[in-house]
Amino acid sequence: MTFAIRPAIPKDFPALEKMFAEVDRFHLEALPRLFRAPNGQARSSAYLHGVVEDPDQALHVAVNLVPPEELLGFVLVQLKWSDDFPIIRPRRYAVLDVLFIDPNQRRRGLGKALVEAARQWAREKNAQDLELRVYEFNREALAFYKSLGFEVKSHEMISPLGDPS
């Protein structure tokens, strides 16, 4: 497969909106206690414009180079600073917020290429690390990130306390 990784541009937004909606549905179906269906488009063109204009965020897409060009996946990465706390070392780091590959295009190197694009962007922004969060139900993603050298930093846990109403 011939593909390229490049920054997202406005003509990508309609396809990106659909891909983000698929990511959102996936999480909603797995964890309805934590996620809810949005009223309308959760990540609109206005949201995407804000992302691509923000110097502390990057949205890269994988595109098929064989005409017609189509989006095959994307990665959203954000620059962060550690909390200001006496025992925490100050550091700049990047967060891989969302990675999505069209289900019909997986296992072809797209995810690896998008993660490498996120790493490169983070390096250019002088980030010390690239971090991410994966929900426990997403075993495929956990295995994928582990295969790329990501390590477990901590375990975030939850204890449901019942209906707050």
Backbone bond lengths (Angstrom), bond angles and torsions (degrees), N, CA, C in turn:
res aa  C-N    CA-C-N  psi(-1)  N-CA   C-N-CA  omega(-1)  CA-C   N-CA-C  phi
1 M - - - 1.449 - - 1.521 109.44 -
2 T 1.303 115.82 134.63 1.449 121.39 178.17 1.519 108.48 -101.95
3 F 1.337 115.44 118.39 1.459 119.94 -179.97 1.518 109.49 -142.65
4 A 1.317 114.95 165.46 1.457 121.74 176.72 1.519 108.75 -134.57
5 I 1.320 115.33 153.43 1.459 122.04 174.12 1.521 106.28 -109.54
6 R 1.331 116.16 131.21 1.459 120.85 179.57 1.527 109.44 -151.13
7 P 1.339 117.37 161.91 1.465 119.14 174.82 1.532 110.53 -63.00
8 A 1.318 115.13 146.48 1.467 120.05 177.50 1.522 109.86 -67.19
9 I 1.329 114.85 147.78 1.465 122.70 176.26 1.529 107.89 -129.49
10 P 1.334 117.22 162.73 1.461 119.67 -175.26 1.528 115.63 -52.02
11 K 1.321 119.27 -33.80 1.469 119.07 -179.49 1.532 111.44 -65.97
12 D 1.342 117.61 -16.63 1.467 122.05 177.77 1.525 112.88 -80.88
13 F 1.325 117.33 -16.43 1.462 120.39 -169.42 1.528 114.73 -58.02
14 P 1.332 120.60 -42.85 1.471 118.31 179.34 1.539 112.73 -58.87
15 A 1.323 116.95 -43.02 1.469 119.82 178.56 1.524 110.49 -68.98
16 L 1.329 117.74 -38.35 1.465 120.91 178.60 1.526 111.48 -64.34
17 E 1.331 117.02 -39.51 1.465 120.10 177.47 1.527 110.48 -57.63
18 K 1.327 117.26 -42.16 1.469 121.38 179.65 1.526 110.95 -67.83
19 M 1.331 116.87 -40.36 1.465 120.09 -179.84 1.525 110.92 -67.20
20 F 1.334 117.04 -43.31 1.467 119.73 176.56 1.531 110.44 -60.64
21 A 1.331 116.83 -40.39 1.471 120.23 178.70 1.527 110.53 -61.61
22 E 1.322 117.46 -36.40 1.468 120.55 177.79 1.528 110.96 -67.03
23 V 1.325 116.87 -41.16 1.469 121.17 175.87 1.528 109.28 -60.20
24 D 1.319 116.36 -46.09 1.465 120.78 -178.87 1.530 111.74 -62.43
25 R 1.340 116.79 -42.45 1.473 120.22 177.74 1.529 111.45 -61.78
26 F 1.316 116.08 -42.03 1.467 121.79 179.21 1.530 110.53 -56.92
27 H 1.326 116.64 -45.83 1.464 120.29 -179.97 1.530 111.56 -71.15
28 L 1.308 117.08 -39.04 1.465 120.80 178.60 1.527 110.97 -61.40
29 E 1.326 116.59 -44.33 1.464 120.07 -179.72 1.525 111.91 -64.97
30 A 1.326 117.25 -35.99 1.461 120.84 -177.70 1.532 112.32 -80.86
31 L 1.318 117.38 -34.15 1.467 121.33 -175.54 1.532 111.38 -136.52
32 P 1.330 117.69 67.17 1.472 119.24 -178.02 1.529 113.01 -64.74
33 R 1.310 117.33 -18.04 1.457 121.18 177.47 1.534 111.44 -70.07
34 L 1.344 116.07 -27.15 1.456 120.40 -176.79 1.529 113.26 -106.42
35 F 1.323 116.75 -26.24 1.460 120.82 -176.71 1.519 110.17 -114.66
36 R 1.327 115.41 153.97 1.460 120.64 177.81 1.521 109.56 -136.06
37 A 1.304 114.92 157.29 1.465 120.01 177.39 1.522 108.23 -73.42
38 P 1.323 117.11 133.89 1.469 118.84 179.52 1.519 111.35 -76.68
39 N 1.312 115.08 157.46 1.466 120.71 169.97 1.519 106.03 -85.94
40 G 1.302 116.86 98.73 1.458 120.56 -177.11 1.518 111.28 90.63
41 Q 1.306 115.03 -156.09 1.460 122.24 -176.64 1.520 109.40 -81.42
42 A 1.326 117.81 120.15 1.467 121.01 -179.91 1.523 111.34 -70.44
43 R 1.313 116.02 -37.23 1.467 120.61 -179.51 1.530 108.24 -124.06
44 S 1.297 114.42 89.73 1.463 122.08 -174.67 1.525 110.51 -81.16
45 S 1.312 115.09 176.34 1.467 120.50 174.81 1.527 110.71 -59.42
46 A 1.324 117.12 -36.82 1.465 120.28 178.32 1.533 110.20 -62.74
47 Y 1.319 116.44 -43.32 1.470 120.54 176.46 1.525 109.96 -60.20
48 L 1.329 117.42 -47.25 1.459 121.76 -178.18 1.528 111.58 -64.40
49 H 1.331 117.57 -37.73 1.469 120.52 175.17 1.522 109.76 -59.74
50 G 1.337 116.38 -43.49 1.458 120.52 178.71 1.518 112.32 -60.97
51 V 1.321 115.97 -39.92 1.468 120.31 179.18 1.522 110.60 -64.06
52 V 1.317 117.47 -50.67 1.472 119.34 -175.30 1.529 112.17 -69.41
53 E 1.316 117.82 -21.92 1.470 121.00 178.27 1.532 112.38 -87.38
54 D 1.308 118.11 -14.98 1.465 122.79 -176.41 1.528 109.98 -82.69
55 P 1.333 118.53 119.13 1.472 119.65 -178.87 1.531 113.53 -67.44
56 D 1.325 117.24 -13.24 1.461 120.76 178.77 1.532 112.86 -97.77
57 Q 1.336 116.33 13.07 1.455 121.52 175.78 1.530 109.05 -137.97
58 A 1.320 115.02 152.14 1.465 120.07 174.90 1.522 108.05 -137.63
59 L 1.301 114.93 137.63 1.453 122.31 176.42 1.525 106.54 -125.56
60 H 1.329 115.15 107.18 1.462 120.80 179.93 1.522 109.27 -107.87
61 V 1.317 115.44 147.00 1.460 121.21 -179.69 1.525 109.81 -121.70
62 A 1.313 114.82 151.69 1.465 122.30 169.80 1.519 105.82 -102.25
63 V 1.324 115.69 126.75 1.466 120.39 -178.78 1.520 110.13 -123.94
64 N 1.303 114.86 142.29 1.459 122.62 174.92 1.519 107.65 -72.87
65 L 1.305 117.52 128.37 1.467 120.38 -179.48 1.525 113.38 -86.50
66 V 1.315 116.43 -9.44 1.457 119.84 177.27 1.534 107.14 -84.75
67 P 1.329 117.61 122.07 1.472 119.25 -178.57 1.523 112.19 -58.03
68 P 1.314 117.44 144.87 1.452 126.82 -3.74 1.534 110.66 -77.08
69 E 1.334 115.85 140.41 1.458 120.20 178.75 1.515 109.40 -61.60
70 E 1.332 115.97 130.58 1.461 120.07 177.33 1.515 109.49 -137.79
71 L 1.332 115.46 151.49 1.454 120.37 177.53 1.525 109.61 -76.44
72 L 1.331 114.97 134.18 1.459 121.36 -179.29 1.526 111.52 -109.74
73 G 1.329 116.58 -18.80 1.455 121.16 -179.15 1.513 110.50 175.54
74 F 1.337 115.48 178.76 1.462 120.43 -179.52 1.516 110.09 -157.07
75 V 1.331 114.60 164.10 1.457 122.18 171.67 1.521 107.71 -136.13
76 L 1.323 116.08 138.32 1.464 123.15 174.63 1.517 107.17 -116.48
77 V 1.330 115.84 123.92 1.464 121.27 -178.96 1.523 108.78 -129.49
78 Q 1.343 115.57 143.81 1.462 121.25 -175.35 1.519 110.52 -131.46
79 L 1.315 116.30 144.69 1.451 122.34 178.71 1.526 109.53 -91.19
80 K 1.326 116.74 136.44 1.469 122.17 -177.96 1.527 110.08 -136.18
81 W 1.326 115.27 164.53 1.460 122.87 172.41 1.517 107.90 -119.26
82 S 1.324 116.36 145.69 1.464 119.81 177.23 1.523 109.45 -65.97
83 D 1.332 115.21 158.71 1.459 120.77 177.12 1.524 110.02 -63.10
84 D 1.325 116.06 146.81 1.454 121.23 176.39 1.528 107.80 -85.15
85 F 1.329 115.18 97.99 1.457 120.70 -177.99 1.525 107.53 -146.17
86 P 1.334 118.49 140.41 1.462 120.93 -171.43 1.537 116.05 -53.77
87 I 1.313 118.79 -31.76 1.471 118.73 -177.11 1.528 113.25 -96.59
88 I 1.328 116.84 -3.88 1.468 121.14 179.91 1.524 109.10 -96.08
89 R 1.323 115.98 129.54 1.463 119.85 175.88 1.530 108.92 -70.82
90 P 1.315 116.94 129.79 1.473 118.63 176.78 1.532 109.00 -63.93
91 R 1.297 115.37 133.06 1.462 118.55 178.29 1.508 110.04 -157.95
92 R 1.290 113.16 152.81 1.456 122.48 174.60 1.530 105.52 -102.37
93 Y 1.319 116.66 131.92 1.459 120.42 -179.86 1.525 108.82 -142.72
94 A 1.306 114.91 163.54 1.459 120.79 177.99 1.519 108.60 -112.68
95 V 1.315 115.20 149.76 1.463 121.79 177.71 1.522 108.60 -118.51
96 L 1.315 115.48 121.66 1.455 120.80 172.22 1.524 104.83 -79.17
97 D 1.326 116.04 101.59 1.464 121.26 -172.25 1.519 112.57 -81.01
98 V 1.326 117.21 -44.10 1.469 121.17 -179.01 1.520 109.16 -144.86
99 L 1.320 115.45 134.48 1.462 122.29 170.19 1.518 106.37 -128.84
100 F 1.312 115.95 128.58 1.464 120.29 179.42 1.521 109.31 -138.16
101 I 1.324 115.19 133.54 1.456 122.58 172.76 1.528 106.97 -125.15
102 D 1.319 116.34 132.55 1.466 120.47 175.54 1.533 108.14 -49.07
103 P 1.330 117.80 128.57 1.473 119.97 -177.83 1.527 114.21 -52.93
104 N 1.318 117.98 -30.75 1.467 121.10 179.31 1.528 113.08 -78.61
105 Q 1.333 116.85 -5.95 1.466 121.13 -176.63 1.526 113.15 -115.63
106 R 1.315 117.30 7.39 1.462 120.40 -176.31 1.520 112.15 -74.18
107 R 1.323 114.49 159.02 1.472 124.16 179.68 1.538 112.23 65.91
108 R 1.326 114.69 37.01 1.470 120.88 178.16 1.529 111.76 -127.67
109 G 1.331 116.70 10.95 1.454 120.69 178.07 1.516 115.04 93.44
110 L 1.328 117.77 -1.37 1.467 120.49 -178.10 1.522 112.17 -67.18
111 G 1.319 116.81 -45.73 1.462 120.69 -179.32 1.513 111.19 -61.67
112 K 1.309 116.19 -45.41 1.463 120.79 178.95 1.528 110.38 -60.56
113 A 1.324 117.46 -43.38 1.463 121.34 179.56 1.530 111.71 -65.16
114 L 1.332 117.25 -39.40 1.468 120.29 178.40 1.522 111.32 -68.47
115 V 1.325 117.60 -39.42 1.468 119.90 176.83 1.526 109.65 -64.25
116 E 1.312 117.44 -39.95 1.469 119.75 177.84 1.529 110.28 -64.33
117 A 1.325 118.38 -36.86 1.469 121.07 176.01 1.531 109.89 -63.30
118 A 1.324 117.27 -40.48 1.469 121.07 177.28 1.529 110.35 -64.12
119 R 1.326 116.92 -42.40 1.471 120.35 178.10 1.524 110.76 -61.78
120 Q 1.317 116.51 -44.70 1.463 120.28 -178.99 1.521 110.95 -63.08
121 W 1.327 117.63 -44.17 1.457 121.24 177.88 1.521 110.02 -60.57
122 A 1.335 117.21 -43.58 1.466 121.45 179.67 1.531 110.78 -61.94
123 R 1.324 116.64 -42.01 1.476 119.89 177.23 1.535 110.71 -60.63
124 E 1.329 116.03 -44.36 1.466 120.41 -179.94 1.526 111.93 -62.37
125 K 1.330 116.67 -26.60 1.466 122.07 178.25 1.532 111.69 -91.45
126 N 1.326 116.23 8.17 1.468 122.88 179.59 1.520 113.88 62.81
127 A 1.320 116.08 31.73 1.462 120.16 174.21 1.525 108.83 -75.23
128 Q 1.325 115.84 146.55 1.458 120.76 179.63 1.524 112.37 -87.40
129 D 1.320 117.16 -25.32 1.458 121.81 -176.68 1.520 109.31 -146.74
130 L 1.316 114.57 160.56 1.463 122.30 168.67 1.525 106.07 -117.19
131 E 1.314 115.84 118.58 1.460 121.59 -178.16 1.518 109.82 -113.12
132 L 1.323 115.66 163.00 1.458 121.01 174.44 1.515 109.59 -156.14
133 R 1.297 114.35 166.81 1.467 121.90 178.66 1.520 106.61 -126.99
134 V 1.322 115.49 130.46 1.465 121.26 178.50 1.522 107.61 -127.81
135 Y 1.310 116.52 129.11 1.460 119.48 176.01 1.523 109.94 -70.24
136 E 1.304 115.31 145.22 1.461 122.53 -174.49 1.528 112.86 -57.23
137 F 1.319 118.10 -31.95 1.467 120.79 -178.96 1.526 112.25 -66.50
138 N 1.323 117.61 -20.95 1.462 121.59 -173.98 1.531 110.16 -90.72
139 R 1.316 115.82 68.36 1.471 122.81 -176.30 1.525 112.71 -60.69
140 E 1.328 116.50 -36.41 1.463 120.19 179.77 1.533 110.61 -61.89
141 A 1.339 116.26 -43.60 1.462 120.17 179.11 1.527 110.73 -67.38
142 L 1.320 117.13 -41.48 1.468 119.86 178.30 1.523 111.12 -56.73
143 A 1.313 116.78 -46.65 1.469 120.84 179.78 1.527 110.61 -65.17
144 F 1.319 117.01 -40.45 1.466 121.25 179.92 1.531 110.77 -60.85
145 Y 1.336 116.81 -50.47 1.461 119.61 -177.85 1.528 111.54 -65.52
146 K 1.308 116.33 -37.33 1.466 119.39 177.01 1.530 109.90 -61.81
147 S 1.328 117.24 -39.56 1.467 120.84 179.57 1.530 112.12 -64.90
148 L 1.348 116.95 -20.58 1.463 121.63 179.05 1.532 112.54 -95.37
149 G 1.330 115.94 7.22 1.459 119.69 175.78 1.512 116.14 94.76
150 F 1.329 118.31 4.63 1.459 119.54 176.00 1.526 109.07 -70.33
151 E 1.327 115.56 144.34 1.457 122.35 -179.53 1.520 109.72 -119.18
152 V 1.313 116.36 152.41 1.462 120.73 176.47 1.523 108.12 -71.57
153 K 1.328 116.31 124.91 1.459 122.64 178.16 1.525 110.73 -95.18
154 S 1.326 116.47 -38.73 1.464 121.50 179.93 1.520 108.00 -160.34
155 H 1.293 115.57 170.55 1.463 121.49 174.35 1.516 107.42 -118.38
156 E 1.319 115.80 120.98 1.459 120.82 176.82 1.518 107.05 -95.67
157 M 1.322 116.49 128.46 1.464 120.19 -175.54 1.526 109.69 -124.35
158 I 1.321 114.74 163.52 1.466 120.50 -179.08 1.526 108.73 -138.95
159 S 1.314 115.82 144.45 1.462 122.10 175.43 1.520 107.88 -127.60
160 P 1.335 117.57 103.15 1.470 119.53 -179.89 1.522 111.03 -60.01
161 L 1.313 116.52 134.06 1.466 122.01 -177.46 1.518 113.12 -109.82
162 G 1.314 117.17 8.54 1.446 120.36 179.82 1.515 112.25 98.02
163 D 1.312 115.04 -178.75 1.463 122.40 -177.80 1.539 109.69 -72.27
164 P 1.350 118.02 123.12 1.466 119.73 -177.67 1.526 114.46 -74.24
165 S 1.335 118.49 -9.63 1.463 119.15 -176.13 1.495 114.45 -81.99
